[in-house]
Amino acid sequence: MPTAINRVIDYMEQTYSANIQHRELSTIAGMTSSHFSFAFRKRTGHRPMDYLTDLRIGRAKQFLHTDGLNVKETAQRVGFADEYYFSRRFKQRVGVSPAAYVQIRKSAMKTISLTYTGQLLAVGLKPLGALRQHLANQTVDPLKTGIVDVGDFYHMNLASIASLAPDLIVTAQDVPQFEQYHKQLKRIAPVAVIPWDQYDVFGHLKHIAGIVDKEKEAEKWISTHFEQAEQAREAVMPYMGKEESVSLFRISGETIGLWGGREFGHVLYQTLGLKPPAAVAKLMDEQKSFNPLNLRPEEMKSFAGDLMFISVPEDPASLAYLERLMTEPAWQELQAVRNGNVCRISDTLWKFYEPRAITEQLKEAVNLIQSRQSS
């Protein structure tokens, strides 16, 4: 089956500009249409036609930037008969229109970050301005000199953003009142909208790098991270039982949130490959980005692992609730609590889902696990 899918991928790469149909690809694979779709997605993580679109857009970026083709020529070269449809699909995938992409790549790349500050810093590009929440990120703090505070999620300082005369504004649709701000931001500079929920930390990094001409830097960071991840997995192996499960809860205000394999849980489940409890694994299979699932104290038992990680903001309400929770039978009856297998992580570090933060999260996770006795 992998050979059949590889054969289809090779065909796509060679003939991406042709009028390729799903039925044609399933025939090349020698599978029924539904079986082919399932096998292709399992192998690549994408539906066949989405994979083809991404391939075409990748080639289009090259033609626009390196070969200097105009939008119409580029659309035709990569298999889009309609340049306007091509422009819409390009913006969906890249975050900016083809024309804005060309303009940005030619500029000195003065950026404003409304979501992806850590990602820009990871590829060596310091933004002119960023939101206050991201400047509070402890991995950003050593580098924030010269980055202007342009407000917070709820109150952006549009005048400050405009005064910086950026070439590009990078954001995601998770920013509150996005539509209202988006219209005003577009008057200042091209706005790259990279969907937060659609991509993981690596996807965010690759998309931003593709816009700001930092692909090599992104690939270098990702390669280094995977090397660090392999070393970290080997480092924790002696301290984790083969069948031991791990869960992660964030206690904020009077809310107990269960996290899966994304954001807070990325390092534990994706990087270290630790085993989630069966109920958490089921949720992750059904909905990869279910985070967070809010629970009552008595529901924690169904999702608690042999080892529990908890994250608690350092505000009075959250800390007071944690103290009360720890006196409740529902907490005291948890196996991890009874066995002393509860690890407290730094909320100010783990709430950031970006390259430099997950590097530090990985170090903290390894240190906490190694502080246990060998299993």
LINVEN-V41864 format. One record per backbone hydrogen bond with DSSP energy under -0.5 kcal/mol. NH is the residue of the N-H (numbers start at 1). CO is the residue of the C=O. If there is no record, write none. Layout:
NH&CO  NH&CO
This chain:
5&1  6&2  7&3  8&4  9&5  10&6  11&7  12&8  13&9  14&10  15&11  16&12  18&15  20&18  25&21  26&22  27&23  28&24  29&25  30&26  31&26  36&32  37&33  38&34  39&35  40&36  41&37  42&38  43&39  44&40  45&41  51&47  52&48  53&49  54&50  55&51  56&52  57&53  58&54  59&55  60&56  61&57  62&58  63&59  64&60  65&61  66&62  67&62  68&63  69&63  74&70  75&71  76&72  77&73  78&74  79&76  80&75  81&79  83&81  86&82  87&83  88&84  89&85  90&86  91&87  92&88  93&89  94&90  95&90  95&91  101&97  102&98  103&99  104&100  105&101  106&102  107&103  107&104  111&109  112&168  113&129  114&112  114&170  115&170  120&116  121&117  122&118  123&119  123&120  124&121  125&120  126&124  127&125  128&111  129&111  130&148  131&113  132&151  134&131  135&131  136&132  137&134  138&348  140&137  141&137  142&138  143&140  144&140  144&141  147&144  148&128  148&146  150&130  150&148  152&155  157&150  158&156  161&157  162&158  163&159  164&160  164&161  165&162  166&161  167&110  168&110  169&190  170&112  171&192  175&172  178&175  181&177  182&178  183&179  184&180  185&181  186&182  187&184  188&185  189&185  190&167  192&169  192&190  193&95  193&191  194&171  194&192  195&193  199&195  199&196  204&200  205&201  206&202  207&203  208&204  209&205  210&206  211&207  211&208  212&208  214&209  218&214  219&215  220&216  221&217  222&218  223&219  224&220  225&221  226&222  227&223  228&224  229&225  230&226  231&227  232&228  233&229  234&230  235&231  236&232  237&233  238&234  239&236  240&236  240&237  244&241  246&275  247&307  249&309  250&257  251&249  251&311  252&250  252&255  255&252  256&295  257&250  257&255  258&293  259&248  265&262  266&263  269&265  270&265  270&266  271&266  272&267  274&268  275&244  281&277  282&278  283&279  284&280  285&281  286&282  287&283  290&287  292&258  293&258  294&292  295&256  299&296  300&296  300&297  302&299  303&300  304&300  306&245  307&245  308&341  309&247  310&343  311&249  312&345  313&251  315&313  319&315  320&316  321&317  322&318  323&319  324&320  325&321  326&322  327&324  328&325  331&328  332&328  333&329  334&331  338&334  339&335  340&337  341&336  343&308  345&310  345&343  347&345  349&346  350&346  351&347  352&349  353&351  354&352  358&354  359&355  360&356  361&357  362&358  363&359  364&360  365&361  366&362  367&363  368&364  369&365  370&366  371&367  372&369  375&238
